[in-house]
Amino acid sequence: SSAFATVGNNVSVFNSSALLSLRPVQLTITAINPPDTAGDKVLTANFTLNIFIVHAPIITSIPNYMLLENFTVERMFYRISANNLDSGLITFSIQHNLTGDPTCNETVPVIIDEYSGWLSLCRQLDYEMESIIVLPISACTTVGTIKKCTTFNFTLYVLDSNDYYPQITSLNNFTVFETASFGTKIGCLSAIDLDTGLNQVLRFNFLTEICTTTNPFVMNQTAGCIYVCQPLDYTTVSSYILSIAVCDLRSLCTYGNISIQVQYVNRYAPIIDSSSVANV
């Protein structure tokens, strides 16, 4: 074949591009005694040369995945897949750190099964600490002593699982004059949620019916501000103890009570009773 040449006692490849069409190759090797030796002996041998051209695996799985932060540790969640153009076995690995240590660590909380490509968690995720994790994954195949690999970055997006309850941060005591008109703002509640995104959006509500004699107030659900919506009268009711709830959009709620004190207003001038005037 034009792809080979004999150099001394060795058979060498000198046209590697021709190997693509030569699988397998039938070779005949002839050995002849050197001219200065006695006799004219020729040794001919036929053998088959199997040619292996090793290709790197082709990754077929998508390069990203989304996972809730409270996903179960050691449970498989995604499988990395690859095609092999050769007969060798494909193996998978994650470059966890600069030393190539395959054990779980603080930077990379994911391990991969060497032969199946399944990914699983080796420690609990925390969205507030790590919302995006990039995993350098390699798929390798080995034929004989030749090893070829394909490495790509797999991105794991960690989703917030809404694990924090709202925290009420404002004072719970308010005052209002009994002469306050409809729509008068008494004050506003405030609260925080340590979650992120939609999980930190809060809603404020009274737990009793609004705009009644027992609760003459209404609350803005998004801002937490309280307004007068019924007439007030200090002599009838001088204070209100009302139950409230602060909830996020995933229905985690914190409950509490607020106190609204009605302040008396001196609205009337003294009235002189003429019957009390003495005759002189």
Secondary structure as UniProt FT lines:
FT   TURN            2..3
FT   STRAND          4..7
FT   TURN            8..9
FT   STRAND          10..13
FT   HELIX           16..21
FT   STRAND          25..32
FT   TURN            35..36
FT   STRAND          42..49
FT   STRAND          58..59
FT   STRAND          64..68
FT   TURN            69..70
FT   TURN            73..74
FT   STRAND          76..79
FT   STRAND          82..83
FT   STRAND          90..94
FT   TURN            98..99
FT   STRAND          110..112
FT   TURN            114..116
FT   STRAND          118..121
FT   TURN            127..129
FT   STRAND          132..143
FT   TURN            144..145
FT   STRAND          146..159
FT   STRAND          167..168
FT   STRAND          173..177
FT   TURN            178..179
FT   TURN            182..183
FT   STRAND          185..188
FT   STRAND          191..192
FT   HELIX           197..200
FT   STRAND          202..206
FT   STRAND          217..219
FT   TURN            221..223
FT   STRAND          225..228
FT   TURN            234..236
FT   STRAND          239..248
FT   TURN            249..250
FT   STRAND          253..263
FT   HELIX           274..276
//
